[in-house]
Each structure stands twice: as structure tokens, then as C-alpha cells.
Amino acid sequence: MLSDEQLLRYSRQIMLPEVEIEGQEAWLNARVLIVGLGGLGSPVAMYLAAAGVGSLVLVDDDDVDLSNLQRQIVHHSGRIGRPKVESARETLAALNPDIAIQTLCERLSPQRLEELVETVDLVVDCCDNFATRFAINRACFRHGRPLVSGAAIRLEGQVAVYDPRQPDSPCYQCLYREGEEEGLTCSESGVLSPLVGIIGSVQAMEALKVLANIGRPLVGRLQLLDAHSMDWRTLKLKKDPQCSVCSQVG
């Protein structure tokens, strides 16, 4: 049962007919893994914490740098040089002391990633490299955990949800093939700060929808944003019957 303080804290969500007490309890009982506490992971972590997702696992092996602060809003100038996961934990704990936060300042090995994914209800991929994205995708489909994936660079962003619990859901490797991806990073190509806030916020929304079974998550759809013109496009994604990751699922 929710306490009086929780009923007040989450009242604006609970009053929504799609959420009510059951939805809020689903979030409070959920455990979510967030990989990457940078531009995307910042709004994801802050909104999931504020919404009352009961247990967050934060993973990032990097330290806060001055160049991060233009877009990574979970950190601030006083934490330069400190591990990003510790900086993020302080911000989230101040935002909502009602939740549990686990931090891992490490680059996950495939085995460690498998172990973590098995212990959570959902994974949000906020990393900045394709090798980790492919590894997260494989672990999620192996263990049947929904994955909310996002990416942003320059003035372009994308979000999709891959859910191995749904037999027709594609996976990340249906969209990108290993070895064929273009390895661009923000440090090489730049990024405008509000873009990662927009994409990360959409990731947080999709995570909440999946956890509480609300609405229609972006499964089988790729949401694209061109911030030059602020145009959104939605592309349909189909499961690749030859995909080495998800073709045997469902």
C-alpha cells in the first residue's frame, strides 16, 4: 500500500485514469537498469526517479568532465572529476529519497551485463557506442527483458522499444547490423543540448508506459526527430526472420 506521503508525491500521476494506484505501484515495484549517465541518461534517470520507479541501477565508467555540463543535466560543476554514477546518485536521492539506487562505476563485461539484465524488469540504453548497444540488445532478448533504446547526435535523434515478450517485436540488430554501423560520437560531431533532453524524456516516457502497461509503446516503430525543422517521423520496423538475436524468440 502507498503511504500518505507517496499518495501526495505521486498524486498528479495517480489521478490519471491510465495510471491510478495500480500503475504507481507497478513503478514503485520496478527495477530498471540505465546504462550511461550522460546526455540521454541524465533526463531518463531524473524522470524515472521523480515518477517513483522504485529501484534504479546506474552504470557508467566515466567521470564528470567540464565538457559534459552543456547537456548532462544530472551533474554540475562541483562534481567535475567525480564518477558520473556517484554524481547522478546524489542528484536522484535529493530529487526523490523514496527510491533505491545502485551504482556501478565500471565498463560491463558481457557476463556482468547478462547478470544485471536478468535482475531487472527493463533496460534503458543511454550509452554512446555500438558495441555496448549490441551487447545490451543480446542480453535483453536472451533474458526476455524489454529494452528502450535512444540515440542523439548533432540535431538528430531516435527512440525505439524492443520487447522480446512480444513475438513480433524486432530487436536493435534488425535495425543495425554489427560491422555496418557508422561510429559517430558527440565528441567528434557535436550535439545541441536540448536534443538529448528531448530524446531522453521520450525514453523515460516509453519506459514508464512499458512498466505500467500504458498506451502503445514504440515496439516495431522507430521515432526519428530532425531538430533542424522539429519534424518527427515514425518508421515501421519489422522483425528480420534471419536475425541472429531475435529470430528464435517468440
C-alpha positions in Angstrom: 0.0 0.0 0.0 1.1 3.5 -0.7 1.9 5.7 2.2 0.2 9.1 2.7 3.5 10.8 1.6 3.6 8.7 -1.6 0.0 9.4 -2.4 0.8 13.1 -2.2 4.1 12.9 -4.0 2.7 11.0 -6.9 -0.8 12.4 -6.8 -0.7 14.1 -10.3 0.2 10.7 -11.8 -2.3 8.6 -9.8 -5.2 10.8 -10.8 -4.6 9.8 -14.5 -7.2 7.0 -15.4 -4.4 5.2 -17.3 -2.2 5.1 -14.1 -4.2 5.2 -10.9 -2.9 3.2 -7.8 -2.1 0.1 -9.8 0.2 1.9 -12.2 2.0 3.8 -9.5 2.5 0.5 -7.6 3.9 -1.1 -10.8 6.5 1.7 -11.0 7.4 1.5 -7.3 7.9 -2.2 -7.5 10.0 -2.0 -10.7 13.8 -2.3 -11.1 15.3 -0.6 -14.1 18.9 -0.7 -15.4 20.1 2.6 -17.0 23.3 2.2 -19.0 25.1 5.5 -19.4 24.7 8.6 -17.3 25.4 11.2 -20.0 23.2 13.4 -22.1 20.4 10.8 -22.5 20.9 9.0 -19.2 20.5 12.3 -17.3 16.8 13.0 -18.1 16.0 9.3 -18.1 17.3 8.8 -14.6 15.8 12.1 -13.3 12.3 11.4 -14.7 12.2 7.8 -13.7 13.3 8.8 -10.2 10.8 11.6 -10.0 8.0 9.3 -11.2 8.7 6.8 -8.5 10.4 3.9 -10.2 11.4 2.1 -7.0 14.9 0.7 -7.9 17.4 2.2 -10.3 20.6 0.5 -11.3 23.0 3.2 -12.8 26.0 2.1 -14.8 28.8 4.3 -16.3 32.5 4.0 -16.0 33.3 7.7 -16.8 34.0 10.7 -14.6 32.3 14.1 -14.9 34.1 16.5 -17.2 33.6 20.2 -17.9 32.6 19.4 -21.5 29.7 17.2 -20.2 27.9 20.0 -18.4 26.5 21.6 -21.5 24.0 18.7 -21.8 24.4 16.2 -18.9 22.0 17.9 -16.5 22.2 15.3 -13.7 25.7 16.6 -13.0 27.0 20.1 -12.0 30.3 22.0 -11.8 31.0 21.0 -8.2 31.3 17.3 -9.3 33.9 17.6 -12.0 36.3 14.7 -11.7 33.9 12.5 -9.7 32.4 9.3 -11.1 29.2 10.0 -13.0 27.3 7.3 -11.2 28.0 8.9 -7.8 27.1 12.4 -9.1 23.9 11.0 -10.5 23.0 9.2 -7.3 23.3 12.4 -5.3 21.0 14.3 -7.6 18.4 11.5 -7.7 18.5 11.0 -4.0 17.8 14.7 -3.4 15.1 14.6 -6.0 13.3 11.5 -4.5 14.6 9.8 -1.4 11.8 7.3 -1.7 13.7 5.1 -4.2 16.7 2.7 -4.0 19.7 3.5 -6.2 22.5 1.1 -7.0 25.6 2.4 -8.8 28.3 0.5 -10.8 31.3 2.5 -12.0 32.5 0.0 -14.5 32.5 -1.0 -18.1 30.3 -4.0 -18.2 31.8 -7.3 -19.4 29.3 -9.5 -21.4 29.0 -11.8 -18.4 28.3 -8.9 -16.0 25.8 -7.4 -18.3 24.0 -10.7 -18.6 23.9 -11.0 -14.8 22.5 -7.5 -14.4 19.8 -7.7 -17.1 18.5 -10.9 -15.5 17.8 -9.0 -12.2 15.8 -6.1 -13.7 12.4 -5.5 -15.3 13.5 -3.2 -18.0 16.7 -1.7 -19.5 17.2 1.8 -20.9 20.1 2.1 -23.2 21.7 5.5 -23.0 25.2 4.6 -24.0 27.2 6.2 -26.8 28.8 3.2 -28.6 27.5 0.5 -30.8 29.4 -2.4 -29.2 27.6 -1.8 -25.9 24.3 -1.3 -27.7 24.6 -4.7 -29.5 25.6 -6.4 -26.2 22.7 -4.9 -24.3 20.3 -6.0 -27.1 21.6 -9.6 -27.0 21.3 -9.7 -23.2 17.7 -8.3 -23.2 16.5 -10.8 -25.8 18.2 -13.7 -24.1 16.5 -12.9 -20.8 13.2 -11.6 -22.1 13.6 -8.0 -20.8 12.2 -5.0 -22.7 14.7 -2.5 -24.0 14.2 1.2 -24.5 16.9 2.4 -26.9 17.8 6.0 -27.7 20.5 7.9 -29.6 21.2 11.6 -30.4 23.9 13.4 -32.3 24.2 16.8 -33.9 20.5 17.8 -34.3 19.1 14.3 -34.9 17.7 11.7 -32.5 15.9 8.4 -32.4 13.9 6.2 -30.0 12.6 2.7 -30.2 11.4 0.0 -27.9 12.4 -3.7 -28.4 10.3 -6.1 -26.4 11.2 -9.8 -26.6 8.0 -10.7 -24.7 6.1 -9.8 -27.9 6.6 -12.4 -30.6 6.6 -9.9 -33.5 9.0 -7.4 -31.9 12.2 -6.7 -33.8 15.4 -6.1 -32.0 18.2 -3.5 -32.3 20.1 -5.8 -34.6 17.2 -5.8 -37.0 17.8 -2.1 -37.4 21.6 -2.1 -37.4 24.0 -4.9 -38.4 27.2 -5.3 -36.5 30.1 -4.0 -38.5 27.9 -1.8 -40.8 27.2 1.0 -38.3 28.7 4.4 -38.5 30.6 5.1 -35.3 30.0 8.8 -34.7 30.2 10.3 -31.2 29.2 13.6 -29.8 32.8 14.5 -29.0 33.6 14.2 -32.8 30.4 15.5 -34.3 28.8 17.7 -31.6 25.2 17.8 -30.2 22.8 20.6 -29.3 22.0 20.3 -25.6 18.1 20.3 -25.7 18.2 17.4 -28.2 19.4 14.8 -25.7 16.8 16.2 -23.2 14.0 15.6 -25.7 15.1 12.1 -26.7 15.9 11.1 -23.1 12.5 12.3 -22.0 10.8 10.2 -24.7 12.9 7.2 -23.5 11.7 7.8 -19.9 8.1 8.1 -21.1 8.3 4.8 -23.0 9.9 3.0 -20.0 7.0 4.1 -17.8 4.5 3.0 -20.4 6.0 -0.4 -20.7 6.4 -0.9 -16.9 2.7 0.0 -16.2 1.3 -1.4 -19.5 0.0 2.0 -20.6 -0.8 3.1 -24.1 1.1 1.9 -27.1 4.9 1.8 -26.7 7.2 2.2 -29.6 7.5 -1.5 -30.3 8.0 -2.1 -34.0 8.4 1.6 -34.6 11.4 3.9 -34.9 10.7 7.5 -33.8 13.0 10.0 -35.6 13.5 13.7 -34.7 15.0 16.2 -37.0 15.5 19.2 -34.7 16.5 21.5 -37.6 12.8 21.6 -38.6 11.4 20.0 -35.4 9.9 17.3 -37.6 9.1 13.9 -36.1 8.8 10.8 -38.4 7.8 7.3 -37.5 9.2 4.4 -39.4 7.8 0.8 -39.1 10.4 -1.8 -38.1 9.9 -5.4 -38.9 11.5 -8.4 -37.3 14.2 -9.8 -39.5 13.5 -13.6 -39.9 17.2 -14.1 -40.3 18.3 -12.1 -37.3 20.8 -14.0 -35.1 19.5 -12.3 -32.0 15.7 -12.3 -32.1 14.6 -14.7 -34.9 14.4 -17.6 -32.3 12.4 -15.6 -29.8 8.6 -15.9 -29.7 
